Amino acid sequence: MIIFDIPYAPLHSGEWSVEVSNDGNPEFKSRHDALRFAVSSALKAHQQGNDSLITVEGIDGQWRMFDHRAKGVA
């Protein structure tokens, strides 16, 4: 399973990092770009037969889980 973690706050001023369980920590200029990367990468992983999970930290500090279609999972 490939996991994409996206924190609420930027890593540095104006730089969001996505922690990818199998591929390091790419950085992006906006949280939106980081989310777009995670969803796109999760969809590609699914198409290649791999399971994936996107976790996104909310402003409340809670981590929420989404599948490759950006649909929430329980």
CHARMM internal coordinates of N, CA and C (Angstrom, degrees):
IC EDIT
DIST 1 N 1 CA 1.4476
DIST 1 CA 1 C 1.5217
ANGL 1 N 1 CA 1 C 109.14
DIST 1 C 2 N 1.3142
ANGL 1 CA 1 C 2 N 115.11
DIHE 1 N 1 CA 1 C 2 N 135.53
DIST 2 N 2 CA 1.4627
ANGL 1 C 2 N 2 CA 121.65
DIHE 1 CA 1 C 2 N 2 CA 177.11
DIST 2 CA 2 C 1.5248
ANGL 2 N 2 CA 2 C 107.32
DIHE 1 C 2 N 2 CA 2 C -101.58
DIST 2 C 3 N 1.3275
ANGL 2 CA 2 C 3 N 116.17
DIHE 2 N 2 CA 2 C 3 N 128.66
DIST 3 N 3 CA 1.4617
ANGL 2 C 3 N 3 CA 121.41
DIHE 2 CA 2 C 3 N 3 CA -178.03
DIST 3 CA 3 C 1.5218
ANGL 3 N 3 CA 3 C 109.18
DIHE 2 C 3 N 3 CA 3 C -116.25
DIST 3 C 4 N 1.3304
ANGL 3 CA 3 C 4 N 115.40
DIHE 3 N 3 CA 3 C 4 N 133.06
DIST 4 N 4 CA 1.4604
ANGL 3 C 4 N 4 CA 123.13
DIHE 3 CA 3 C 4 N 4 CA 178.04
DIST 4 CA 4 C 1.5231
ANGL 4 N 4 CA 4 C 107.42
DIHE 3 C 4 N 4 CA 4 C -114.75
DIST 4 C 5 N 1.3428
ANGL 4 CA 4 C 5 N 117.46
DIHE 4 N 4 CA 4 C 5 N 115.28
DIST 5 N 5 CA 1.4666
ANGL 4 C 5 N 5 CA 122.49
DIHE 4 CA 4 C 5 N 5 CA 179.69
DIST 5 CA 5 C 1.5241
ANGL 5 N 5 CA 5 C 109.21
DIHE 4 C 5 N 5 CA 5 C -105.67
DIST 5 C 6 N 1.3462
ANGL 5 CA 5 C 6 N 115.37
DIHE 5 N 5 CA 5 C 6 N 126.64
DIST 6 N 6 CA 1.4647
ANGL 5 C 6 N 6 CA 120.40
DIHE 5 CA 5 C 6 N 6 CA 179.06
DIST 6 CA 6 C 1.5283
ANGL 6 N 6 CA 6 C 108.33
DIHE 5 C 6 N 6 CA 6 C -122.78
DIST 6 C 7 N 1.3391
ANGL 6 CA 6 C 7 N 117.48
DIHE 6 N 6 CA 6 C 7 N 110.43
DIST 7 N 7 CA 1.4645
ANGL 6 C 7 N 7 CA 119.95
DIHE 6 CA 6 C 7 N 7 CA 179.39
DIST 7 CA 7 C 1.5291
ANGL 7 N 7 CA 7 C 111.37
DIHE 6 C 7 N 7 CA 7 C -73.53
DIST 7 C 8 N 1.3319
ANGL 7 CA 7 C 8 N 115.17
DIHE 7 N 7 CA 7 C 8 N 162.63
DIST 8 N 8 CA 1.4658
ANGL 7 C 8 N 8 CA 119.59
DIHE 7 CA 7 C 8 N 8 CA 178.90
DIST 8 CA 8 C 1.5297
ANGL 8 N 8 CA 8 C 111.40
DIHE 7 C 8 N 8 CA 8 C -70.62
DIST 8 C 9 N 1.3139
ANGL 8 CA 8 C 9 N 116.12
DIHE 8 N 8 CA 8 C 9 N -45.54
DIST 9 N 9 CA 1.4681
ANGL 8 C 9 N 9 CA 121.14
DIHE 8 CA 8 C 9 N 9 CA -175.25
DIST 9 CA 9 C 1.5259
ANGL 9 N 9 CA 9 C 110.64
DIHE 8 C 9 N 9 CA 9 C -91.86
DIST 9 C 10 N 1.3273
ANGL 9 CA 9 C 10 N 116.23
DIHE 9 N 9 CA 9 C 10 N 150.71
DIST 10 N 10 CA 1.4671
ANGL 9 C 10 N 10 CA 118.80
DIHE 9 CA 9 C 10 N 10 CA 177.12
DIST 10 CA 10 C 1.5232
ANGL 10 N 10 CA 10 C 111.18
DIHE 9 C 10 N 10 CA 10 C -67.70
DIST 10 C 11 N 1.3268
ANGL 10 CA 10 C 11 N 115.43
DIHE 10 N 10 CA 10 C 11 N 152.36
DIST 11 N 11 CA 1.4577
ANGL 10 C 11 N 11 CA 121.83
DIHE 10 CA 10 C 11 N 11 CA 177.34
DIST 11 CA 11 C 1.5278
ANGL 11 N 11 CA 11 C 109.69
DIHE 10 C 11 N 11 CA 11 C -65.22
DIST 11 C 12 N 1.3044
ANGL 11 CA 11 C 12 N 115.48
DIHE 11 N 11 CA 11 C 12 N -48.47
DIST 12 N 12 CA 1.4651
ANGL 11 C 12 N 12 CA 124.29
DIHE 11 CA 11 C 12 N 12 CA 174.60
DIST 12 CA 12 C 1.5194
ANGL 12 N 12 CA 12 C 105.90
DIHE 11 C 12 N 12 CA 12 C -128.94
DIST 12 C 13 N 1.2935
ANGL 12 CA 12 C 13 N 117.72
DIHE 12 N 12 CA 12 C 13 N 171.81
DIST 13 N 13 CA 1.4550
ANGL 12 C 13 N 13 CA 120.42
DIHE 12 CA 12 C 13 N 13 CA 179.47
DIST 13 CA 13 C 1.5293
ANGL 13 N 13 CA 13 C 110.62
DIHE 12 C 13 N 13 CA 13 C -55.44
DIST 13 C 14 N 1.3217
ANGL 13 CA 13 C 14 N 116.52
DIHE 13 N 13 CA 13 C 14 N 113.93
DIST 14 N 14 CA 1.4564
ANGL 13 C 14 N 14 CA 121.23
DIHE 13 CA 13 C 14 N 14 CA 177.11
DIST 14 CA 14 C 1.5128
ANGL 14 N 14 CA 14 C 115.71
DIHE 13 C 14 N 14 CA 14 C 76.21
DIST 14 C 15 N 1.3379
ANGL 14 CA 14 C 15 N 118.53
DIHE 14 N 14 CA 14 C 15 N 15.96
DIST 15 N 15 CA 1.4663
ANGL 14 C 15 N 15 CA 121.26
DIHE 14 CA 14 C 15 N 15 CA 179.46
DIST 15 CA 15 C 1.5211
ANGL 15 N 15 CA 15 C 110.28
DIHE 14 C 15 N 15 CA 15 C -131.55
DIST 15 C 16 N 1.3223
ANGL 15 CA 15 C 16 N 116.12
DIHE 15 N 15 CA 15 C 16 N 114.49
DIST 16 N 16 CA 1.4628
ANGL 15 C 16 N 16 CA 121.32
DIHE 15 CA 15 C 16 N 16 CA 177.33
DIST 16 CA 16 C 1.5110
ANGL 16 N 16 CA 16 C 109.19
DIHE 15 C 16 N 16 CA 16 C -99.05
DIST 16 C 17 N 1.3020
ANGL 16 CA 16 C 17 N 115.38
DIHE 16 N 16 CA 16 C 17 N 136.73
DIST 17 N 17 CA 1.4532
ANGL 16 C 17 N 17 CA 122.00
DIHE 16 CA 16 C 17 N 17 CA 179.71
DIST 17 CA 17 C 1.5233
ANGL 17 N 17 CA 17 C 109.25
DIHE 16 C 17 N 17 CA 17 C -108.15
DIST 17 C 18 N 1.3216
ANGL 17 CA 17 C 18 N 115.91
DIHE 17 N 17 CA 17 C 18 N 140.87
DIST 18 N 18 CA 1.4617
ANGL 17 C 18 N 18 CA 121.67
DIHE 17 CA 17 C 18 N 18 CA 172.89
DIST 18 CA 18 C 1.5188
ANGL 18 N 18 CA 18 C 106.31
DIHE 17 C 18 N 18 CA 18 C -112.33
DIST 18 C 19 N 1.3196
ANGL 18 CA 18 C 19 N 116.53
DIHE 18 N 18 CA 18 C 19 N 117.54
DIST 19 N 19 CA 1.4596
ANGL 18 C 19 N 19 CA 119.53
DIHE 18 CA 18 C 19 N 19 CA 176.55
DIST 19 CA 19 C 1.5210
ANGL 19 N 19 CA 19 C 107.75
DIHE 18 C 19 N 19 CA 19 C -83.85
DIST 19 C 20 N 1.3247
ANGL 19 CA 19 C 20 N 115.49
DIHE 19 N 19 CA 19 C 20 N 117.21
DIST 20 N 20 CA 1.4576
ANGL 19 C 20 N 20 CA 121.63
DIHE 19 CA 19 C 20 N 20 CA -179.54
DIST 20 CA 20 C 1.5244
ANGL 20 N 20 CA 20 C 107.27
DIHE 19 C 20 N 20 CA 20 C -107.31
DIST 20 C 21 N 1.3231
ANGL 20 CA 20 C 21 N 116.76
DIHE 20 N 20 CA 20 C 21 N 125.40
DIST 21 N 21 CA 1.4637
ANGL 20 C 21 N 21 CA 120.73
DIHE 20 CA 20 C 21 N 21 CA -172.38
DIST 21 CA 21 C 1.5221
ANGL 21 N 21 CA 21 C 113.76
DIHE 20 C 21 N 21 CA 21 C -60.77
DIST 21 C 22 N 1.3221
ANGL 21 CA 21 C 22 N 118.13
DIHE 21 N 21 CA 21 C 22 N -24.16
DIST 22 N 22 CA 1.4667
ANGL 21 C 22 N 22 CA 119.39
DIHE 21 CA 21 C 22 N 22 CA -178.27
DIST 22 CA 22 C 1.5282
ANGL 22 N 22 CA 22 C 113.41
DIHE 21 C 22 N 22 CA 22 C -118.31
DIST 22 C 23 N 1.3497
ANGL 22 CA 22 C 23 N 118.13
DIHE 22 N 22 CA 22 C 23 N 9.44
DIST 23 N 23 CA 1.4644
ANGL 22 C 23 N 23 CA 117.60
DIHE 22 CA 22 C 23 N 23 CA -170.79
DIST 23 CA 23 C 1.5205
ANGL 23 N 23 CA 23 C 114.75
DIHE 22 C 23 N 23 CA 23 C -155.57
DIST 23 C 24 N 1.3084
ANGL 23 CA 23 C 24 N 119.25
DIHE 23 N 23 CA 23 C 24 N 33.40
DIST 24 N 24 CA 1.4565
ANGL 23 C 24 N 24 CA 119.76
DIHE 23 CA 23 C 24 N 24 CA 173.17
DIST 24 CA 24 C 1.5127
ANGL 24 N 24 CA 24 C 115.26
DIHE 23 C 24 N 24 CA 24 C 79.71
DIST 24 C 25 N 1.3435
ANGL 24 CA 24 C 25 N 115.61
DIHE 24 N 24 CA 24 C 25 N -151.40
DIST 25 N 25 CA 1.4519
ANGL 24 C 25 N 25 CA 122.95
DIHE 24 CA 24 C 25 N 25 CA -173.81
DIST 25 CA 25 C 1.5269
ANGL 25 N 25 CA 25 C 111.78
DIHE 24 C 25 N 25 CA 25 C -135.02
DIST 25 C 26 N 1.3315
ANGL 25 CA 25 C 26 N 118.76
DIHE 25 N 25 CA 25 C 26 N 80.06
DIST 26 N 26 CA 1.4602
ANGL 25 C 26 N 26 CA 118.42
DIHE 25 CA 25 C 26 N 26 CA 176.36
DIST 26 CA 26 C 1.5326
ANGL 26 N 26 CA 26 C 110.42
DIHE 25 C 26 N 26 CA 26 C -65.08
DIST 26 C 27 N 1.3279
ANGL 26 CA 26 C 27 N 116.62
DIHE 26 N 26 CA 26 C 27 N 149.16
DIST 27 N 27 CA 1.4629
ANGL 26 C 27 N 27 CA 121.88
DIHE 26 CA 26 C 27 N 27 CA -178.97
DIST 27 CA 27 C 1.5191
ANGL 27 N 27 CA 27 C 110.39
DIHE 26 C 27 N 27 CA 27 C -115.60
DIST 27 C 28 N 1.3492
ANGL 27 CA 27 C 28 N 115.14
DIHE 27 N 27 CA 27 C 28 N 149.94
DIST 28 N 28 CA 1.4562
ANGL 27 C 28 N 28 CA 121.74
DIHE 27 CA 27 C 28 N 28 CA -176.03
DIST 28 CA 28 C 1.5142
ANGL 28 N 28 CA 28 C 110.18
DIHE 27 C 28 N 28 CA 28 C -136.31
DIST 28 C 29 N 1.3260
ANGL 28 CA 28 C 29 N 116.80
DIHE 28 N 28 CA 28 C 29 N 157.71
DIST 29 N 29 CA 1.4603
ANGL 28 C 29 N 29 CA 122.00
DIHE 28 CA 28 C 29 N 29 CA -177.08
DIST 29 CA 29 C 1.5269
ANGL 29 N 29 CA 29 C 113.11
DIHE 28 C 29 N 29 CA 29 C -78.53
DIST 29 C 30 N 1.3423
ANGL 29 CA 29 C 30 N 117.63
DIHE 29 N 29 CA 29 C 30 N -15.88
DIST 30 N 30 CA 1.4602
ANGL 29 C 30 N 30 CA 120.41
DIHE 29 CA 29 C 30 N 30 CA 178.33
DIST 30 CA 30 C 1.5273
ANGL 30 N 30 CA 30 C 110.12
DIHE 29 C 30 N 30 CA 30 C -145.00
DIST 30 C 31 N 1.3134
ANGL 30 CA 30 C 31 N 115.27
DIHE 30 N 30 CA 30 C 31 N 158.94
DIST 31 N 31 CA 1.4717
ANGL 30 C 31 N 31 CA 120.09
DIHE 30 CA 30 C 31 N 31 CA 176.89
DIST 31 CA 31 C 1.5255
ANGL 31 N 31 CA 31 C 109.61
DIHE 30 C 31 N 31 CA 31 C -65.57
DIST 31 C 32 N 1.3149
ANGL 31 CA 31 C 32 N 116.14
DIHE 31 N 31 CA 31 C 32 N -36.56
DIST 32 N 32 CA 1.4647
ANGL 31 C 32 N 32 CA 120.70
DIHE 31 CA 31 C 32 N 32 CA 177.84
DIST 32 CA 32 C 1.5247
ANGL 32 N 32 CA 32 C 110.87
DIHE 31 C 32 N 32 CA 32 C -59.57
DIST 32 C 33 N 1.3251
ANGL 32 CA 32 C 33 N 117.60
DIHE 32 N 32 CA 32 C 33 N -43.98
DIST 33 N 33 CA 1.4701
ANGL 32 C 33 N 33 CA 121.19
DIHE 32 CA 32 C 33 N 33 CA 177.50
DIST 33 CA 33 C 1.5313
ANGL 33 N 33 CA 33 C 111.03
DIHE 32 C 33 N 33 CA 33 C -63.53
DIST 33 C 34 N 1.3286
ANGL 33 CA 33 C 34 N 116.68
DIHE 33 N 33 CA 33 C 34 N -38.41
DIST 34 N 34 CA 1.4627
ANGL 33 C 34 N 34 CA 120.53
DIHE 33 CA 33 C 34 N 34 CA 178.27
DIST 34 CA 34 C 1.5283
ANGL 34 N 34 CA 34 C 110.59
DIHE 33 C 34 N 34 CA 34 C -64.46
DIST 34 C 35 N 1.3247
ANGL 34 CA 34 C 35 N 116.72
DIHE 34 N 34 CA 34 C 35 N -42.87
DIST 35 N 35 CA 1.4653
ANGL 34 C 35 N 35 CA 121.02
DIHE 34 CA 34 C 35 N 35 CA 177.48
DIST 35 CA 35 C 1.5216
ANGL 35 N 35 CA 35 C 111.30
DIHE 34 C 35 N 35 CA 35 C -64.08
DIST 35 C 36 N 1.3173
ANGL 35 CA 35 C 36 N 116.30
DIHE 35 N 35 CA 35 C 36 N -43.43
DIST 36 N 36 CA 1.4696
ANGL 35 C 36 N 36 CA 120.76
DIHE 35 CA 35 C 36 N 36 CA 179.00
DIST 36 CA 36 C 1.5335
ANGL 36 N 36 CA 36 C 110.49
DIHE 35 C 36 N 36 CA 36 C -59.81
DIST 36 C 37 N 1.3279
ANGL 36 CA 36 C 37 N 117.16
DIHE 36 N 36 CA 36 C 37 N -43.34
DIST 37 N 37 CA 1.4590
ANGL 36 C 37 N 37 CA 121.49
DIHE 36 CA 36 C 37 N 37 CA 177.83
DIST 37 CA 37 C 1.5253
ANGL 37 N 37 CA 37 C 110.83
DIHE 36 C 37 N 37 CA 37 C -61.09
DIST 37 C 38 N 1.3331
ANGL 37 CA 37 C 38 N 116.98
DIHE 37 N 37 CA 37 C 38 N -46.76
DIST 38 N 38 CA 1.4636
ANGL 37 C 38 N 38 CA 120.82
DIHE 37 CA 37 C 38 N 38 CA -177.21
DIST 38 CA 38 C 1.5233
ANGL 38 N 38 CA 38 C 111.54
DIHE 37 C 38 N 38 CA 38 C -62.63
DIST 38 C 39 N 1.3291
ANGL 38 CA 38 C 39 N 117.47
DIHE 38 N 38 CA 38 C 39 N -44.76
DIST 39 N 39 CA 1.4678
ANGL 38 C 39 N 39 CA 120.59
DIHE 38 CA 38 C 39 N 39 CA -179.87
DIST 39 CA 39 C 1.5220
ANGL 39 N 39 CA 39 C 110.40
DIHE 38 C 39 N 39 CA 39 C -65.82
DIST 39 C 40 N 1.3206
ANGL 39 CA 39 C 40 N 116.96
DIHE 39 N 39 CA 39 C 40 N -44.75
DIST 40 N 40 CA 1.4680
ANGL 39 C 40 N 40 CA 120.81
DIHE 39 CA 39 C 40 N 40 CA 179.39
DIST 40 CA 40 C 1.5281
ANGL 40 N 40 CA 40 C 111.17
DIHE 39 C 40 N 40 CA 40 C -61.85
DIST 40 C 41 N 1.3151
ANGL 40 CA 40 C 41 N 116.66
DIHE 40 N 40 CA 40 C 41 N -44.43
DIST 41 N 41 CA 1.4660
ANGL 40 C 41 N 41 CA 121.01
DIHE 40 CA 40 C 41 N 41 CA -179.55
DIST 41 CA 41 C 1.5234
ANGL 41 N 41 CA 41 C 111.65
DIHE 40 C 41 N 41 CA 41 C -67.88
DIST 41 C 42 N 1.3277
ANGL 41 CA 41 C 42 N 116.84
DIHE 41 N 41 CA 41 C 42 N -38.46
DIST 42 N 42 CA 1.4666
ANGL 41 C 42 N 42 CA 120.54
DIHE 41 CA 41 C 42 N 42 CA 178.34
DIST 42 CA 42 C 1.5242
ANGL 42 N 42 CA 42 C 110.44
DIHE 41 C 42 N 42 CA 42 C -65.65
DIST 42 C 43 N 1.3194
ANGL 42 CA 42 C 43 N 117.29
DIHE 42 N 42 CA 42 C 43 N -39.01
DIST 43 N 43 CA 1.4661
ANGL 42 C 43 N 43 CA 121.01
DIHE 42 CA 42 C 43 N 43 CA 177.84
DIST 43 CA 43 C 1.5259
ANGL 43 N 43 CA 43 C 110.55
DIHE 42 C 43 N 43 CA 43 C -64.70
DIST 43 C 44 N 1.3326
ANGL 43 CA 43 C 44 N 117.06
DIHE 43 N 43 CA 43 C 44 N -43.57
DIST 44 N 44 CA 1.4699
ANGL 43 C 44 N 44 CA 120.57
DIHE 43 CA 43 C 44 N 44 CA 177.29
DIST 44 CA 44 C 1.5270
ANGL 44 N 44 CA 44 C 110.80
DIHE 43 C 44 N 44 CA 44 C -61.42
DIST 44 C 45 N 1.3219
ANGL 44 CA 44 C 45 N 116.75
DIHE 44 N 44 CA 44 C 45 N -42.34
DIST 45 N 45 CA 1.4662
ANGL 44 C 45 N 45 CA 120.70
DIHE 44 CA 44 C 45 N 45 CA 178.87
DIST 45 CA 45 C 1.5262
ANGL 45 N 45 CA 45 C 110.13
DIHE 44 C 45 N 45 CA 45 C -61.54
DIST 45 C 46 N 1.3212
ANGL 45 CA 45 C 46 N 116.80
DIHE 45 N 45 CA 45 C 46 N -42.99
DIST 46 N 46 CA 1.4652
ANGL 45 C 46 N 46 CA 121.23
DIHE 45 CA 45 C 46 N 46 CA 179.05
DIST 46 CA 46 C 1.5302
ANGL 46 N 46 CA 46 C 110.65
DIHE 45 C 46 N 46 CA 46 C -62.06
DIST 46 C 47 N 1.3208
ANGL 46 CA 46 C 47 N 116.59
DIHE 46 N 46 CA 46 C 47 N -42.42
DIST 47 N 47 CA 1.4670
ANGL 46 C 47 N 47 CA 121.00
DIHE 46 CA 46 C 47 N 47 CA 179.77
DIST 47 CA 47 C 1.5260
ANGL 47 N 47 CA 47 C 111.67
DIHE 46 C 47 N 47 CA 47 C -64.55
DIST 47 C 48 N 1.3289
ANGL 47 CA 47 C 48 N 116.73
DIHE 47 N 47 CA 47 C 48 N -24.72
DIST 48 N 48 CA 1.4645
ANGL 47 C 48 N 48 CA 121.45
DIHE 47 CA 47 C 48 N 48 CA 178.10
DIST 48 CA 48 C 1.5297
ANGL 48 N 48 CA 48 C 111.79
DIHE 47 C 48 N 48 CA 48 C -91.81
DIST 48 C 49 N 1.3352
ANGL 48 CA 48 C 49 N 116.38
DIHE 48 N 48 CA 48 C 49 N 5.78
DIST 49 N 49 CA 1.4565
ANGL 48 C 49 N 49 CA 120.62
DIHE 48 CA 48 C 49 N 49 CA 176.49
DIST 49 CA 49 C 1.5113
ANGL 49 N 49 CA 49 C 115.74
DIHE 48 C 49 N 49 CA 49 C 90.66
DIST 49 C 50 N 1.3226
ANGL 49 CA 49 C 50 N 117.62
DIHE 49 N 49 CA 49 C 50 N 9.89
DIST 50 N 50 CA 1.4663
ANGL 49 C 50 N 50 CA 121.58
DIHE 49 CA 49 C 50 N 50 CA 179.71
DIST 50 CA 50 C 1.5261
ANGL 50 N 50 CA 50 C 110.77
DIHE 49 C 50 N 50 CA 50 C -99.11
DIST 50 C 51 N 1.3165
ANGL 50 CA 50 C 51 N 116.42
DIHE 50 N 50 CA 50 C 51 N 146.10
DIST 51 N 51 CA 1.4609
ANGL 50 C 51 N 51 CA 121.03
DIHE 50 CA 50 C 51 N 51 CA 172.57
DIST 51 CA 51 C 1.5197
ANGL 51 N 51 CA 51 C 108.34
DIHE 50 C 51 N 51 CA 51 C -80.46
DIST 51 C 52 N 1.3374
ANGL 51 CA 51 C 52 N 115.87
DIHE 51 N 51 CA 51 C 52 N 148.71
DIST 52 N 52 CA 1.4601
ANGL 51 C 52 N 52 CA 119.40
DIHE 51 CA 51 C 52 N 52 CA 178.10
DIST 52 CA 52 C 1.5195
ANGL 52 N 52 CA 52 C 109.52
DIHE 51 C 52 N 52 CA 52 C -146.04
DIST 52 C 53 N 1.3206
ANGL 52 CA 52 C 53 N 115.15
DIHE 52 N 52 CA 52 C 53 N 157.50
DIST 53 N 53 CA 1.4493
ANGL 52 C 53 N 53 CA 122.49
DIHE 52 CA 52 C 53 N 53 CA 179.71
DIST 53 CA 53 C 1.5209
ANGL 53 N 53 CA 53 C 107.71
DIHE 52 C 53 N 53 CA 53 C -143.36
DIST 53 C 54 N 1.3206
ANGL 53 CA 53 C 54 N 115.97
DIHE 53 N 53 CA 53 C 54 N 133.84
DIST 54 N 54 CA 1.4616
ANGL 53 C 54 N 54 CA 121.76
DIHE 53 CA 53 C 54 N 54 CA 176.30
DIST 54 CA 54 C 1.5222
ANGL 54 N 54 CA 54 C 106.84
DIHE 53 C 54 N 54 CA 54 C -109.52
DIST 54 C 55 N 1.3235
ANGL 54 CA 54 C 55 N 117.10
DIHE 54 N 54 CA 54 C 55 N 125.01
DIST 55 N 55 CA 1.4615
ANGL 54 C 55 N 55 CA 120.55
DIHE 54 CA 54 C 55 N 55 CA 175.60
DIST 55 CA 55 C 1.5224
ANGL 55 N 55 CA 55 C 108.25
DIHE 54 C 55 N 55 CA 55 C -115.18
DIST 55 C 56 N 1.3320
ANGL 55 CA 55 C 56 N 115.30
DIHE 55 N 55 CA 55 C 56 N 133.05
DIST 56 N 56 CA 1.4608
ANGL 55 C 56 N 56 CA 121.58
DIHE 55 CA 55 C 56 N 56 CA -175.95
DIST 56 CA 56 C 1.5252
ANGL 56 N 56 CA 56 C 108.64
DIHE 55 C 56 N 56 CA 56 C -128.04
DIST 56 C 57 N 1.3246
ANGL 56 CA 56 C 57 N 115.85
DIHE 56 N 56 CA 56 C 57 N 126.85
DIST 57 N 57 CA 1.4633
ANGL 56 C 57 N 57 CA 120.58
DIHE 56 CA 56 C 57 N 57 CA 178.20
DIST 57 CA 57 C 1.5249
ANGL 57 N 57 CA 57 C 109.54
DIHE 56 C 57 N 57 CA 57 C -83.00
DIST 57 C 58 N 1.3261
ANGL 57 CA 57 C 58 N 116.36
DIHE 57 N 57 CA 57 C 58 N 130.23
DIST 58 N 58 CA 1.4578
ANGL 57 C 58 N 58 CA 121.29
DIHE 57 CA 57 C 58 N 58 CA 177.10
DIST 58 CA 58 C 1.5163
ANGL 58 N 58 CA 58 C 111.75
DIHE 57 C 58 N 58 CA 58 C -88.83
DIST 58 C 59 N 1.3227
ANGL 58 CA 58 C 59 N 116.11
DIHE 58 N 58 CA 58 C 59 N 171.76
DIST 59 N 59 CA 1.4598
ANGL 58 C 59 N 59 CA 121.50
DIHE 58 CA 58 C 59 N 59 CA 179.31
DIST 59 CA 59 C 1.5313
ANGL 59 N 59 CA 59 C 111.23
DIHE 58 C 59 N 59 CA 59 C -60.08
DIST 59 C 60 N 1.3433
ANGL 59 CA 59 C 60 N 116.36
DIHE 59 N 59 CA 59 C 60 N -24.74
DIST 60 N 60 CA 1.4611
ANGL 59 C 60 N 60 CA 121.63
DIHE 59 CA 59 C 60 N 60 CA 179.81
DIST 60 CA 60 C 1.5259
ANGL 60 N 60 CA 60 C 113.35
DIHE 59 C 60 N 60 CA 60 C -83.01
DIST 60 C 61 N 1.3381
ANGL 60 CA 60 C 61 N 116.73
DIHE 60 N 60 CA 60 C 61 N 1.10
DIST 61 N 61 CA 1.4603
ANGL 60 C 61 N 61 CA 120.90
DIHE 60 CA 60 C 61 N 61 CA 179.23
DIST 61 CA 61 C 1.5200
ANGL 61 N 61 CA 61 C 114.03
DIHE 60 C 61 N 61 CA 61 C 86.10
DIST 61 C 62 N 1.3181
ANGL 61 CA 61 C 62 N 117.17
DIHE 61 N 61 CA 61 C 62 N -4.46
DIST 62 N 62 CA 1.4635
ANGL 61 C 62 N 62 CA 121.53
DIHE 61 CA 61 C 62 N 62 CA 179.15
DIST 62 CA 62 C 1.5250
ANGL 62 N 62 CA 62 C 110.00
DIHE 61 C 62 N 62 CA 62 C -83.27
DIST 62 C 63 N 1.3320
ANGL 62 CA 62 C 63 N 115.51
DIHE 62 N 62 CA 62 C 63 N 139.32
DIST 63 N 63 CA 1.4586
ANGL 62 C 63 N 63 CA 121.25
DIHE 62 CA 62 C 63 N 63 CA 177.35
DIST 63 CA 63 C 1.5213
ANGL 63 N 63 CA 63 C 108.55
DIHE 62 C 63 N 63 CA 63 C -94.85
DIST 63 C 64 N 1.3228
ANGL 63 CA 63 C 64 N 116.33
DIHE 63 N 63 CA 63 C 64 N 130.76
DIST 64 N 64 CA 1.4535
ANGL 63 C 64 N 64 CA 121.89
DIHE 63 CA 63 C 64 N 64 CA 179.93
DIST 64 CA 64 C 1.5182
ANGL 64 N 64 CA 64 C 109.20
DIHE 63 C 64 N 64 CA 64 C -115.44
DIST 64 C 65 N 1.3290
ANGL 64 CA 64 C 65 N 115.27
DIHE 64 N 64 CA 64 C 65 N 144.90
DIST 65 N 65 CA 1.4637
ANGL 64 C 65 N 65 CA 121.01
DIHE 64 CA 64 C 65 N 65 CA -174.95
DIST 65 CA 65 C 1.5272
ANGL 65 N 65 CA 65 C 111.25
DIHE 64 C 65 N 65 CA 65 C -107.35
DIST 65 C 66 N 1.3388
ANGL 65 CA 65 C 66 N 114.58
DIHE 65 N 65 CA 65 C 66 N 140.87
DIST 66 N 66 CA 1.4589
ANGL 65 C 66 N 66 CA 121.98
DIHE 65 CA 65 C 66 N 66 CA 179.69
DIST 66 CA 66 C 1.5212
ANGL 66 N 66 CA 66 C 109.30
DIHE 65 C 66 N 66 CA 66 C -136.55
DIST 66 C 67 N 1.3271
ANGL 66 CA 66 C 67 N 115.36
DIHE 66 N 66 CA 66 C 67 N 151.78
DIST 67 N 67 CA 1.4651
ANGL 66 C 67 N 67 CA 119.43
DIHE 66 CA 66 C 67 N 67 CA 177.39
DIST 67 CA 67 C 1.5306
ANGL 67 N 67 CA 67 C 110.38
DIHE 66 C 67 N 67 CA 67 C -90.49
DIST 67 C 68 N 1.3218
ANGL 67 CA 67 C 68 N 116.71
DIHE 67 N 67 CA 67 C 68 N -171.07
DIST 68 N 68 CA 1.4651
ANGL 67 C 68 N 68 CA 121.90
DIHE 67 CA 67 C 68 N 68 CA -176.50
DIST 68 CA 68 C 1.5286
ANGL 68 N 68 CA 68 C 112.91
DIHE 67 C 68 N 68 CA 68 C -66.95
DIST 68 C 69 N 1.3294
ANGL 68 CA 68 C 69 N 118.01
DIHE 68 N 68 CA 68 C 69 N -13.04
DIST 69 N 69 CA 1.4654
ANGL 68 C 69 N 69 CA 121.95
DIHE 68 CA 68 C 69 N 69 CA 177.32
DIST 69 CA 69 C 1.5218
ANGL 69 N 69 CA 69 C 111.40
DIHE 68 C 69 N 69 CA 69 C -99.34
DIST 69 C 70 N 1.3232
ANGL 69 CA 69 C 70 N 116.94
DIHE 69 N 69 CA 69 C 70 N 7.61
DIST 70 N 70 CA 1.4661
ANGL 69 C 70 N 70 CA 124.07
DIHE 69 CA 69 C 70 N 70 CA -176.69
DIST 70 CA 70 C 1.5210
ANGL 70 N 70 CA 70 C 111.20
DIHE 69 C 70 N 70 CA 70 C 64.74
DIST 70 C 71 N 1.3259
ANGL 70 CA 70 C 71 N 116.65
DIHE 70 N 70 CA 70 C 71 N 28.54
DIST 71 N 71 CA 1.4679
ANGL 70 C 71 N 71 CA 122.64
DIHE 70 CA 70 C 71 N 71 CA 175.14
DIST 71 CA 71 C 1.5246
ANGL 71 N 71 CA 71 C 107.72
DIHE 70 C 71 N 71 CA 71 C -95.54
DIST 71 C 72 N 1.3104
ANGL 71 CA 71 C 72 N 116.26
DIHE 71 N 71 CA 71 C 72 N 136.39
DIST 72 N 72 CA 1.4570
ANGL 71 C 72 N 72 CA 120.33
DIHE 71 CA 71 C 72 N 72 CA 179.55
DIST 72 CA 72 C 1.5203
ANGL 72 N 72 CA 72 C 112.12
DIHE 71 C 72 N 72 CA 72 C -62.78
DIST 72 C 73 N 1.3165
ANGL 72 CA 72 C 73 N 116.12
DIHE 72 N 72 CA 72 C 73 N 144.17
DIST 73 N 73 CA 1.4637
ANGL 72 C 73 N 73 CA 121.76
DIHE 72 CA 72 C 73 N 73 CA 175.91
DIST 73 CA 73 C 1.5223
ANGL 73 N 73 CA 73 C 108.42
DIHE 72 C 73 N 73 CA 73 C -121.46
DIST 73 C 74 N 1.3088
ANGL 73 CA 73 C 74 N 115.76
DIHE 73 N 73 CA 73 C 74 N 146.54
DIST 74 N 74 CA 1.4715
ANGL 73 C 74 N 74 CA 120.41
DIHE 73 CA 73 C 74 N 74 CA -177.41
DIST 74 CA 74 C 1.5050
ANGL 74 N 74 CA 74 C 111.52
DIHE 73 C 74 N 74 CA 74 C -80.95
END
COOR INIT
IC SEED 1 N 1 CA 1 C
IC BUILD
